[in-house]
Amino acid sequence: MRRHTQIFSVRSRSRIETIDISSEVVEAVRQSGVAEGIVCVSTPHTTAAIYVNENERGLRQDVVVALAQRLLDAGGSYEHNRVDSNAQAHLAAILVGNAVLLPVSGGHPELGTWQSIFFLELDGPRTRTVSVKVVASGGNAPASGVA
């Protein structure tokens, strides 16, 4: 099975922030040489997330407000806050998820007209890591790049 992994860094500037990483993912898929398959975009951090949605300024702000003020109370009495005052970030990451899986077709991730791929910082500002793993469908072609 042919596969390729690329890792890149994302630097957030705010505590909660959406960062469009679509161009980095598209480039990683292009560099993989995989025409048909799947791409998994993930982050290994427990206070960050990956999601796909529309890249509209108001919606991006709505994501931040919903997670920071409406769904999860930042000032809530979470048990984890006794250890590290970021329970809200961990809980939001659980709700959103740390990875997305997309089909690759014609050498590009399949995204809808309005879809973009986002890194969601929930406990910044920080420098974070994103992994893009592309796997070709069918056959037993030799591995390409880093496995």
Beta strands, then each sheet from edge to edge (+ up, - down):
strand 1: 3-11
strand 2: 17-20
strand 3: 37-42
strand 4: 48-54
strand 5: 99-105
strand 6: 108-109
strand 7: 115-121
strand 8: 127-136
sheet 1: 1+ 8- 3+ 5- 6+
sheet 2: 2+ 7- 4+
end
